């Protein structure tokens, strides 16, 4: 469906960080580094996470990491022990709150798995999280950014699926049993690897040899520049026949792929681009590409995996039953919080696209409302109100008139 691709691209443009937003984030990091460097001349403050991967949303927090640049004539203070990290971050928090203009609401969260300090920069209107020696996430951001440059279909697909997951309450800003945006993005990358659209992560390394995946400092030297990586891989290893997949086909096939995926036995490994047997009994196992012995989706419960598959089945039914499908229909499928856990979906629902099958995965009240909306409302208006409500509540889009551009 040609218009779906245009809608997904338009949705990406509405939600993504603009060039000015990205520059403001790098400026904030540079100003912090300038202030801290008076006491710690070898300290660098670098942005990572959604602010630099190319998948960030408007108004997202700024993730920062402090990194030491080795100089032989300075005493090394790159703390590795947890207690030393906590003391160092506590010192940075005190300096920021007392001596750096515009810094307020400083809060130390030192007992977390990754100790951080949170603060608000009133001059740039950004909420920041600063960690120490958390370089794994920094290098992972570089990998995600590189994948986002490989194919123009990657970013629209990621933004659409992330927005869909948030509208279905599958993701949550608070930690818990929910799937994270990072895990969801790795699922998308793995799916695109299975379609030969993206290469395994190993191909992003130089030809000097395989890096030691247990030595994070050694891995840095194995990354090629983005332009060199893209030119080398896209011209030799990527199957050009994959260019024929449309965004609509990829979106629909993504849902179908993970509905039938055998999560009981296999995990996802974007490092090699293949399924691998799980190392433990976690409901969902996604290998950390930089630390392969770790599972980045260990928090997801069996119930939440069932909910994810349930919402994927509903998405497929909505996409296939209407030839005038609009991606805003996916945002309109807001789950009923009280009845969400009561839905009973079987694998046979996936192959059926009739309205009767759709009722089997929804409450009667929801089905009646959907049938009435289908019969009485024009396709372009069917999902507009719910989509507006979702985007306004989350603060992603301030002007509701922008949604008209997606519908067109």
C-alpha positions as CSV (number, residue, x, y, z in Angstrom):
1,X,0.0,0.0,0.0
2,X,1.9,3.0,-1.2
3,X,0.4,5.6,1.1
4,X,1.5,3.6,4.2
5,X,5.2,4.2,3.4
6,X,4.5,7.9,3.1
7,X,2.6,7.9,6.4
8,X,5.4,6.1,8.2
9,X,8.1,8.5,6.9
10,X,5.9,11.5,7.9
11,X,5.4,10.0,11.3
12,X,9.2,9.7,11.7
13,X,9.7,13.3,10.7
14,X,7.2,14.5,13.2
15,X,8.6,12.5,16.1
16,X,12.4,12.5,15.6
17,X,14.9,15.0,17.0
18,X,15.6,17.8,14.6
19,X,19.1,19.0,13.7
20,X,18.9,21.9,16.2
21,X,17.8,19.5,19.0
22,X,20.8,17.2,18.4
23,X,23.2,20.1,18.2
24,X,21.8,21.5,21.5
25,X,22.5,18.1,23.2
26,X,26.1,18.1,22.0
27,X,26.4,21.7,23.2
28,X,25.2,20.8,26.6
29,X,27.7,18.0,26.9
30,X,30.5,20.2,25.7
31,X,29.6,22.9,28.3
32,X,29.6,20.3,31.1
33,X,33.0,19.0,29.9
34,X,34.4,22.5,29.9
35,X,33.4,23.1,33.5
36,X,34.5,19.7,34.8
37,X,37.9,19.9,32.9
38,X,39.0,22.7,35.3
39,X,39.4,20.1,38.0
40,X,39.8,17.0,35.7
41,X,41.7,17.9,32.6
42,X,41.5,14.5,31.1
43,X,37.7,14.1,31.5
44,X,35.4,13.9,28.5
45,X,31.6,14.1,28.7
46,X,30.0,12.4,25.8
47,X,26.3,12.0,24.8
48,X,24.9,8.5,24.0
49,X,21.6,6.8,23.8
50,X,18.6,8.0,21.9
51,X,20.0,11.5,21.5
52,X,22.7,10.3,19.1
53,X,21.4,7.0,17.6
54,X,19.0,8.7,15.2
55,X,16.0,7.1,16.9
56,X,15.4,9.7,19.6
57,X,12.1,11.4,20.3
58,X,11.4,15.0,20.9
59,X,11.9,16.0,24.5
60,X,13.8,12.8,25.4
61,X,16.3,12.9,28.2
62,X,20.0,13.4,27.5
63,X,22.2,10.5,28.5
64,X,25.8,11.3,29.2
65,X,28.9,9.3,30.1
66,X,32.1,10.6,31.6
67,X,35.2,9.1,30.0
68,X,38.9,9.6,30.8
69,X,41.4,10.4,28.1
70,X,44.7,8.8,29.0
71,X,47.6,11.1,29.3
72,X,50.9,9.9,30.8
73,X,51.6,13.1,32.8
74,X,48.3,13.0,34.6
75,X,47.3,10.7,37.5
76,X,44.8,8.2,36.4
77,X,41.4,8.4,38.0
78,X,39.3,6.1,35.9
79,X,37.5,4.3,38.7
80,X,36.4,0.7,38.1
81,X,35.3,-0.3,41.5
82,X,31.7,0.4,42.3
83,X,32.4,2.3,45.4
84,X,34.9,4.5,43.6
85,X,32.4,5.2,40.9
86,X,29.8,6.3,43.4
87,X,32.2,8.6,45.2
88,X,33.3,10.2,41.9
89,X,29.7,10.7,40.7
90,X,28.8,12.2,44.1
91,X,31.7,14.7,43.7
92,X,30.6,15.6,40.1
93,X,27.0,16.1,41.4
94,X,28.2,18.5,44.1
95,X,30.3,20.5,41.6
96,X,27.4,20.7,39.1
97,X,24.9,21.8,41.7
98,X,27.1,24.4,43.3
99,X,29.3,25.9,40.6
100,X,27.7,25.3,37.1
101,X,25.1,27.9,36.1
102,X,21.7,26.6,35.1
103,X,22.0,23.2,36.9
104,X,19.1,22.4,39.3
105,X,17.3,19.4,40.8
106,X,20.5,17.4,41.2
107,X,19.8,13.9,42.4
108,X,22.2,11.0,43.0
109,X,21.0,7.5,42.2
110,X,24.1,5.6,43.3
111,X,22.6,2.2,44.2
112,X,21.2,1.5,40.8
113,X,22.9,-1.2,38.6
114,X,24.5,1.6,36.7
115,X,25.1,4.5,39.2
116,X,24.0,7.9,37.7
117,X,23.3,11.5,38.7
118,X,20.2,13.2,37.4
119,X,19.8,16.9,36.9
120,X,18.0,19.6,34.9
121,X,19.8,22.1,32.8
122,X,17.5,25.1,32.9
123,X,19.5,27.0,30.2
124,X,19.0,24.3,27.5
125,X,15.7,22.9,29.0
126,X,17.1,19.3,29.1
127,X,16.9,16.6,31.8
128,X,20.2,14.8,31.9
129,X,21.5,11.5,33.3
130,X,25.3,11.3,33.8
131,X,27.0,8.0,34.4
132,X,30.7,7.0,34.8
133,X,32.6,4.4,32.8
134,X,29.3,3.2,31.2
135,X,31.1,2.7,27.9
136,X,29.1,-0.3,26.7
137,X,26.0,1.9,26.1
138,X,28.2,4.5,24.4
139,X,29.6,2.0,21.9
140,X,26.1,0.5,21.4
141,X,24.8,3.9,20.4
142,X,27.5,4.0,17.7
143,X,26.3,0.7,16.4
144,X,22.6,1.7,16.3
145,X,23.5,4.9,14.5
146,X,25.4,3.0,11.9
147,X,22.5,0.6,11.3
148,X,20.2,3.6,10.9
149,X,22.3,4.8,8.0
150,X,22.3,1.5,6.0
151,X,18.8,1.7,4.6
152,X,16.2,4.5,4.4
153,X,13.5,2.0,5.6
154,X,15.2,1.4,9.0
155,X,14.2,4.6,10.8
156,X,10.6,4.8,9.6
157,X,10.1,1.2,10.7
158,X,11.7,1.8,14.1
159,X,9.7,4.9,14.8
160,X,6.4,3.3,13.7
161,X,6.9,0.1,15.8
162,X,8.1,2.1,18.9
163,X,5.1,4.4,18.6
164,X,2.7,1.4,18.2
165,X,4.3,-0.3,21.3
166,X,3.8,2.8,23.4
167,X,0.2,3.2,22.3
168,X,-0.5,-0.4,23.3
169,X,1.3,0.2,26.7
170,X,3.9,-2.5,25.9
171,X,6.7,-0.1,26.7
172,X,6.9,2.1,29.8
173,X,9.2,4.9,31.0
174,X,9.5,3.2,34.4
175,X,11.6,0.1,34.8
176,X,9.7,-3.2,35.2
177,X,8.4,-6.2,33.3
178,X,7.9,-4.2,30.1
179,X,10.0,-4.5,27.0
180,X,12.4,-1.5,26.6
181,X,12.8,0.6,23.5
182,X,16.4,-0.7,23.3
183,X,15.2,-4.4,23.3
184,X,12.5,-3.5,20.7
185,X,15.0,-1.9,18.5
186,X,17.3,-4.9,18.6
187,X,14.3,-7.1,17.7
188,X,13.7,-4.9,14.6
189,X,17.4,-5.0,13.7
190,X,17.5,-8.8,14.0
191,X,14.3,-9.1,11.8
192,X,15.9,-6.9,9.2
193,X,19.0,-9.1,9.4
194,X,16.9,-12.2,8.7
195,X,15.6,-10.4,5.5
196,X,19.2,-9.6,4.5
197,X,18.5,-5.9,4.6
198,X,21.0,-5.3,7.5
199,X,24.3,-7.2,7.9
200,X,25.4,-9.0,11.1
201,X,27.2,-6.7,13.5
202,X,30.5,-8.6,13.0
203,X,30.7,-7.0,9.6
204,X,30.8,-3.6,11.1
205,X,34.3,-4.4,12.4
206,X,37.5,-3.8,10.4
207,X,39.4,-6.6,8.7
208,X,42.2,-6.5,11.2
209,X,40.7,-9.4,13.1
210,X,37.9,-10.1,15.5
211,X,38.0,-7.9,18.6
212,X,38.1,-9.4,22.1
213,X,34.4,-9.1,23.2
214,X,35.4,-9.2,26.8
215,X,37.8,-6.3,26.5
216,X,35.7,-3.2,25.9
217,X,38.6,-0.8,25.5
218,X,40.0,-3.0,22.7
219,X,36.7,-3.0,20.8
220,X,36.8,0.7,20.1
221,X,39.7,0.4,17.6
222,X,37.8,-2.2,15.6
223,X,35.0,0.2,14.5
224,X,35.3,1.6,11.0
225,X,34.2,5.1,10.2
226,X,30.5,5.2,9.3
227,X,31.1,6.2,5.7
228,X,33.8,3.5,5.2
229,X,31.6,0.9,6.7
230,X,28.6,1.8,4.6
231,X,30.6,1.9,1.4
232,X,32.3,-1.4,1.9
233,X,29.3,-3.4,3.1
234,X,26.5,-2.0,1.0
235,X,28.4,-2.5,-2.3
236,X,29.5,-6.1,-1.7
237,X,27.6,-8.0,0.9
238,X,24.0,-6.8,0.9
239,X,21.5,-8.6,-1.4
240,X,20.1,-5.9,-3.8
241,X,16.9,-7.9,-4.1
242,X,15.9,-6.8,-0.6
243,X,15.3,-3.3,-2.0
244,X,11.9,-4.5,-3.2
245,X,10.4,-4.9,0.2
246,X,8.0,-2.0,1.0
247,X,7.6,-0.5,4.4
248,X,4.1,-1.9,4.6
249,X,5.3,-5.4,3.9
250,X,8.1,-5.1,6.4
251,X,5.8,-3.8,9.1
252,X,3.3,-6.6,8.6
253,X,5.9,-9.2,8.3
254,X,7.7,-8.0,11.4
255,X,4.6,-8.8,13.5
256,X,4.1,-12.2,11.8
257,X,7.8,-13.1,12.3
258,X,7.7,-12.7,16.0
259,X,4.3,-14.2,16.5
260,X,5.6,-17.6,15.3
261,X,9.2,-17.1,16.7
262,X,10.1,-19.9,19.1
263,X,11.1,-17.9,22.2
264,X,11.1,-21.0,24.3
265,X,14.3,-22.4,22.7
266,X,16.0,-19.6,20.8
267,X,17.3,-16.1,21.4
268,X,18.2,-13.2,19.1
269,X,21.8,-12.5,18.3
270,X,22.5,-9.5,16.1
271,X,26.2,-10.0,16.5
272,X,26.0,-13.1,14.2
273,X,22.6,-12.3,12.7
274,X,21.3,-15.8,13.5
275,X,19.1,-17.5,16.2
276,X,21.0,-19.1,19.0
277,X,19.9,-21.4,21.8
278,X,19.1,-19.5,25.0
279,X,21.6,-19.6,27.9
280,X,18.9,-19.6,30.5
281,X,15.1,-19.9,30.9
282,X,14.2,-16.2,30.4
283,X,11.0,-15.8,28.4
284,X,12.8,-13.6,25.9
285,X,16.5,-13.8,25.3
286,X,18.3,-11.1,23.3
287,X,22.1,-11.4,23.4
288,X,23.9,-8.3,24.3
289,X,26.1,-7.8,21.2
290,X,29.0,-6.3,23.2
291,X,28.7,-8.6,26.2
292,X,27.3,-11.8,24.7
293,X,26.9,-13.6,28.1
294,X,24.3,-11.0,29.1
295,X,20.6,-10.9,28.2
296,X,19.3,-7.4,27.6
297,X,15.6,-8.5,27.9
298,X,15.9,-10.5,31.1
299,X,13.2,-8.3,32.7
300,X,10.4,-9.4,30.4
301,X,8.0,-11.8,32.0
302,X,6.0,-14.6,30.4
303,X,2.8,-12.7,30.8
304,X,4.3,-9.6,29.1
305,X,5.5,-11.8,26.2
306,X,2.0,-13.1,25.8
307,X,0.7,-9.5,25.8
308,X,3.2,-8.5,23.1
309,X,2.1,-11.4,20.8
310,X,-1.5,-10.5,21.5
311,X,-1.1,-6.9,20.4
312,X,0.9,-8.1,17.3
313,X,-2.0,-10.3,16.3
314,X,-4.4,-7.5,16.6
315,X,-2.1,-5.3,14.5
316,X,-2.0,-7.8,11.7
317,X,-5.8,-8.2,11.7
318,X,-6.2,-4.4,11.5
319,X,-3.7,-4.2,8.7
320,X,-5.1,-7.0,6.5
321,X,-8.8,-6.4,6.9
322,X,-8.9,-3.0,5.3
323,X,-7.5,-2.1,1.9
324,X,-7.5,1.6,3.0
325,X,-5.2,0.9,5.9
326,X,-3.8,3.9,7.8
327,X,-1.0,3.6,10.3
328,X,-3.1,5.8,12.7
329,X,-5.4,2.7,13.1
330,X,-2.6,1.1,15.0
331,X,-2.5,4.1,17.4
332,X,-6.3,3.8,17.8
333,X,-6.0,0.2,19.2
334,X,-5.5,1.4,22.8
335,X,-5.9,-1.6,25.1
336,X,-8.4,-1.7,27.9
337,X,-6.3,-1.7,31.0
338,X,-8.9,-3.6,33.0
339,X,-9.5,-6.3,30.3
340,X,-6.1,-6.6,28.9
341,X,-5.1,-9.6,30.8
342,X,-8.4,-11.3,30.1
343,X,-7.8,-11.6,26.4
344,X,-7.4,-15.1,25.2
345,X,-5.6,-15.5,21.9
346,X,-4.6,-18.7,20.1
347,X,-2.2,-19.1,17.2
348,X,-5.1,-19.8,14.8
349,X,-6.1,-16.1,15.1
350,X,-3.1,-15.1,13.1
351,X,-4.2,-16.7,9.8
352,X,-7.8,-15.3,10.1
353,X,-8.6,-11.8,9.0
354,X,-12.4,-11.8,9.4
355,X,-14.2,-9.6,11.9
356,X,-15.2,-12.8,13.8
357,X,-11.6,-13.6,14.5
358,X,-11.0,-10.1,15.5
359,X,-13.7,-10.4,18.1
360,X,-12.0,-13.3,19.7
361,X,-9.0,-11.1,20.7
362,X,-11.1,-8.1,21.9
363,X,-13.8,-7.5,24.4
364,X,-17.4,-7.3,23.0
365,X,-17.6,-3.6,23.9
366,X,-14.4,-2.9,21.9
367,X,-15.6,-4.9,18.9
368,X,-18.9,-3.1,18.9
369,X,-17.2,0.3,19.0
370,X,-14.8,-0.8,16.2
371,X,-17.6,-2.0,14.0
372,X,-19.5,1.2,14.4
373,X,-16.5,3.3,13.7
374,X,-15.8,1.2,10.5
375,X,-19.3,1.5,9.3
376,X,-20.0,5.2,10.2
377,X,-16.7,7.0,10.0
378,X,-14.6,7.9,7.0
379,X,-11.3,6.0,6.8
380,X,-9.2,9.2,7.2
381,X,-11.0,10.2,10.4
382,X,-11.4,6.8,12.0
383,X,-8.3,7.0,14.2
384,X,-7.6,10.6,14.3
385,X,-9.0,11.5,17.7
386,X,-7.3,8.6,19.6
387,X,-4.0,9.3,17.8
388,X,-4.2,13.0,18.7
389,X,-5.0,12.1,22.3
390,X,-2.0,9.7,22.5
391,X,0.5,12.1,20.9
392,X,-0.7,15.0,23.0
393,X,-0.6,13.1,26.3
394,X,2.9,11.9,25.7
395,X,4.0,15.3,24.7
396,X,5.4,14.1,21.4
397,X,3.4,16.4,19.2
398,X,2.2,19.8,20.5
399,X,0.2,20.9,17.4
400,X,-2.6,18.4,16.6
401,X,-2.9,19.9,13.1
402,X,0.4,18.2,12.2
403,X,-1.5,14.8,12.3
404,X,-3.4,15.9,9.1
405,X,-0.1,15.7,7.3
406,X,0.3,12.0,8.1
407,X,-3.3,11.2,7.1
408,X,-2.8,12.9,3.7
